[in-house]
């Protein structure tokens, strides 16, 4: 991953905190992981090893979970930081335009 991409991912998480009206900090760790602290919760976001079906690994309170995309990372981070957050599930299905 390029340095520019790393900085964009870090900046995305920082701007999400602002959008979610949460006060916290986002920084790049020495090992390349993104370290996020908010509401007394520490979260680490790092690239997954190449042998896993995930692109990212998100660690919250010692529990590491895979995420297939940045939107999945954001969802996990939001759920950890904002207990009042209600996630919306979207289901896409093939169906006729007009019910028969």
MOMO-V228079 format. One record per pair of residues at least 24 apart in sequence whose C-alpha atoms are under 10 Angstrom apart, sorted by the first residue. I is the first residue (numbers start at 1). J is the second residue. Records with the same first field share a line. If there is no record, write none. Layout:
I=J + J
This chain:
1=47
3=32
6=32 + 33 + 34 + 46
7=34
9=34 + 45 + 70
10=34 + 35 + 36 + 45
12=70 + 74
13=45 + 70 + 73 + 74 + 77
16=74 + 77 + 78
17=77 + 78 + 81
20=78 + 81 + 82 + 85
21=82
22=78 + 81 + 82
24=81
33=57 + 58
34=58
35=59
36=60 + 77
37=81
38=80 + 81 + 82
39=80 + 81 + 82
40=81
41=80 + 81
42=80 + 81
43=76 + 77 + 80 + 81
44=77
45=73 + 77
46=73
